[in-house]
């Protein structure tokens, strides 16, 4: 009995064998279209909130970098203008901050607060440059969104001396 010749692996498959059935292709295209529409709609609805959140993240990053690098004058520029006007920092205040070296700044938790505010719990480690004593402290940053300036502002610089 004659045997059929072995299929050559280099030969292309017949055109009909390489195609998916039309209903499968149509279902795949519809599913892909639904996924794309849902993604686009989600971006459209979250646009404003996402922009505010991104701005908050950028401001918090810039603020924490200024604190970590000891740039307290730069960090003070992110303090709420109303607070800066009511309680301006003096040269004595800045000289006290110059005595501090921040060695660690950790974001422990972030949670929404009332009236367009965000609370961020921070652990900070610092060294007093004069005494070389190290200590840790925790404090809560309060960030407020101002719709007029379209910016996030922090309520104030950390009080490393706790009122002393």
C-alpha positions in Angstrom: 0.0 0.0 0.0 1.5 3.3 -1.0 2.1 5.8 1.9 1.4 9.5 1.7 4.5 11.7 1.5 5.5 13.3 4.9 4.4 16.9 5.2 7.3 19.3 4.7 7.6 21.6 7.7 8.7 24.4 5.4 5.5 24.4 3.5 2.9 27.0 4.6 -0.4 25.8 6.0 -3.3 25.9 3.7 -5.0 29.3 4.0 -8.3 28.0 5.4 -6.5 26.1 8.3 -4.6 29.3 9.5 -7.8 31.5 9.9 -10.0 31.7 12.9 -13.7 31.4 12.4 -15.4 34.7 11.8 -17.6 34.5 15.0 -14.4 34.1 17.1 -12.7 37.1 15.4 -15.8 39.2 15.8 -16.2 38.3 19.5 -12.5 39.1 20.1 -12.8 42.5 18.3 -15.9 43.4 20.3 -14.2 42.4 23.6 -11.2 44.5 22.7 -13.4 47.5 21.8 -15.2 47.2 25.2 -12.0 47.1 27.1 -10.6 50.2 25.3 -13.9 52.2 25.8 -13.9 51.4 29.5 -10.3 52.4 29.9 -10.9 55.7 28.1 -14.1 56.4 30.1 -12.2 55.7 33.3 -9.5 58.2 32.4 -12.1 60.8 31.4 -13.9 60.5 34.8 -10.8 60.4 36.8 -9.0 63.2 35.0 -9.6 66.0 37.4 -9.0 63.9 40.5 -6.0 62.3 39.0 -4.5 65.7 38.2 -5.0 66.9 41.8 -3.5 63.6 43.1 -0.5 63.9 40.8 0.1 67.5 41.9 -0.1 66.5 45.6 2.4 63.7 45.0 4.8 66.1 43.2 4.5 68.7 46.0 4.9 66.1 48.7 8.0 64.7 47.0 9.5 68.1 46.5 8.8 69.1 50.1 10.2 65.9 51.5 13.3 66.3 49.4 13.8 69.8 50.7 13.5 68.6 54.3 15.9 65.7 53.7 18.5 68.0 52.1 18.1 70.6 54.9 16.6 73.2 52.5 14.2 74.6 55.1 13.8 77.9 53.2 12.8 76.0 50.1 10.4 73.8 52.2 8.9 77.0 53.8 7.9 78.2 50.3 5.4 75.3 50.2 3.8 76.4 53.5 0.3 77.8 53.1 0.5 81.5 52.2 -2.0 82.3 54.9 0.1 80.6 57.6 3.3 82.3 56.3 1.5 85.7 56.5 0.2 85.1 60.1 3.3 83.3 61.4 6.4 84.4 59.3 9.6 82.5 60.0 12.4 84.7 61.3 16.2 84.4 60.9 16.4 82.9 64.3 13.9 80.2 63.3 16.0 79.4 60.2 19.2 79.3 62.3 17.6 76.7 64.5 16.8 74.6 61.5 20.4 74.9 60.4 21.4 73.1 63.6 19.5 70.0 62.4 20.7 67.3 60.0 17.8 65.1 58.8 19.0 61.5 58.4 15.7 59.8 57.5 12.3 60.9 56.3 9.7 58.2 55.9 6.1 58.4 54.8 4.2 56.0 57.1 0.6 56.6 56.0 -1.5 58.9 54.0 -5.2 59.4 54.5 -7.9 61.8 53.4 -8.9 64.6 55.8 -11.9 66.9 55.9 -12.5 69.8 53.5 -10.0 69.0 50.7 -7.2 68.1 53.0 -4.8 65.1 53.1 -3.1 63.9 56.3 0.3 62.3 56.0 2.0 60.6 58.9 5.8 61.0 58.9 8.6 59.5 60.8 11.7 61.6 60.8 15.2 60.9 62.2 17.6 63.8 62.8 20.9 64.7 64.4 21.6 67.8 66.3 24.8 69.1 64.7 26.0 70.8 67.9 25.5 67.9 70.3 25.6 65.0 67.8 22.6 63.5 69.5 20.2 61.5 67.3 16.5 61.1 67.8 13.3 60.0 66.0 10.0 61.8 65.9 6.6 61.3 64.3 4.4 64.1 63.2 1.4 64.6 60.9 1.6 66.8 57.9 -1.6 68.5 56.9 -1.9 69.3 53.2 -4.7 71.6 51.9 -5.8 72.1 48.3 -6.5 75.7 47.4 -8.8 75.9 44.4 -7.9 79.5 43.7 -4.2 78.9 43.3 -4.8 75.3 42.2 -2.1 74.1 44.5 -1.5 72.0 47.5 -0.1 73.7 50.6 1.3 72.3 53.8 0.2 73.7 57.2 3.7 74.4 58.4 7.3 73.1 58.9 7.9 70.4 61.5 8.5 71.5 65.0 11.6 69.6 65.9 11.8 71.3 69.3 8.1 70.6 70.2 7.4 74.1 71.4 10.7 74.6 73.4 
